Amino acid sequence: MPVKSKAESPSVETVSRIAGTLKAMGDPVRLRILYHLRQRESTVSELVAELGCSQANVSKHLAILKSAALVESRTDKQSRLYHVTDPVVNSVCDSVCSSIERRK
C-alpha cells in the first residue's frame, strides 16, 4: 500500500482494517503470543507451557491473530507451527514498547 502524505486521511476501509489489526493485537495474551512468536515458531503446546494458559485459550487467541493475518501456521510432520507473518507487528510492538518505556 503506498504511503500517503500526512495531510491525506486514509479511507474508511483502511481505517477499519487498521482498527481490526490493533484490536487483534490489543489483548494481553495475544500480545504475549506475538512477542513469543517474534522469537521463534512454536506449537500450541509450547505456547501453553510458555504462557501458562489453557490449550483452548491459546487456540482461541491464535485463531483471532490468524484471522487478522498477523500469524500463520505450517505443518511440520505432525506438528503445527505458528509464526508471525506481518513484519509490521515487530515495528508496532517495538514502537509502543519504546513509547511506554519513555513515559515511565
N, C-alpha and C positions, 0 to 999 in steps of 0.2 A: 504494500500500500504506500503510495507516495506521501511524503511528509508535507503537510500544509503549513503555511505561514501562521504565526501566532495570531494574526488578525482574523483568519478564517475559522469559523466554528465547524466542528465535524458534523456530519449528517446525523439525523435522528437514529438511523440504523447503526451507524458506527458508535454513537454514544451508548446505545442499548447493548451492543456487543461488548464494549468496554466495561459497562456496569456488570454484565453477566460474568465476565472474566474475574473482575475484582470481587464479586460476590462469591465465586467459587474459591478464590484464594482467601476469603475473609473469615474462615473458621480456624480456630487454633489447631485442631487436629489436622486439618488439611494443610495448614502451613508447616506443621511438623513433618508431615509426609513429604511435602515438596522439598523441605530442607534436607531430609534424609536422601530422597531420590536425586538430589543435585550431586550428592557424593558418589552414589553408586546405584546400579539397578538392584532391585530387591523383589523378593516374593512377598505375598501377603503374610506368610508365616514369619518371615524376617521382620516385616513392619510391625506385626503384632508383638513380637518379642522386644523390639526397639521402643515402641510407643506405650506398651502396657495396656493396650485397648483390646477389645474382643475382635475376633476374626470378622464377625458380622459388621461391626462398626467400621473397621478398616476397609472392608469391601464396599460398604456404602459410600464412604468418603472417596475411595478410588473411582467409583462409578461417576460421582459428581465431577471429579477432576478430569476424568476421561471424556465426559460429555462436553466439558468446556474446552476440550482439545489441549489440555495442559500436560497430560500424561498419556502414554500409550503402553501397551504390553506386547510382549513377544513370547512365543513358546520355545523353550529350550528343553528338549527331552520331555519330561513330564512336569516341568515347572513353568509357571507363567511369571515372567519377569517384567516389572514395571519400571519405567524411566520417564524423566521429564522430556517433553517433545518441543516445547516452545522456549527458545533461549531468552526470551523476554522475561520469563519467570525469574531467571537469575538477576537480571538488572533491576526488576521491580523489588524483589526481596532485598537486594543489596542497598538500593536507594532508600527504601523505607527504614531498614535497619540503621543505616548511617544517620538518617534524619532523627530517628528516635534517640540514638546514642548522643547526638549533639545536644539534644534538649534535656538531657539528664542533669 
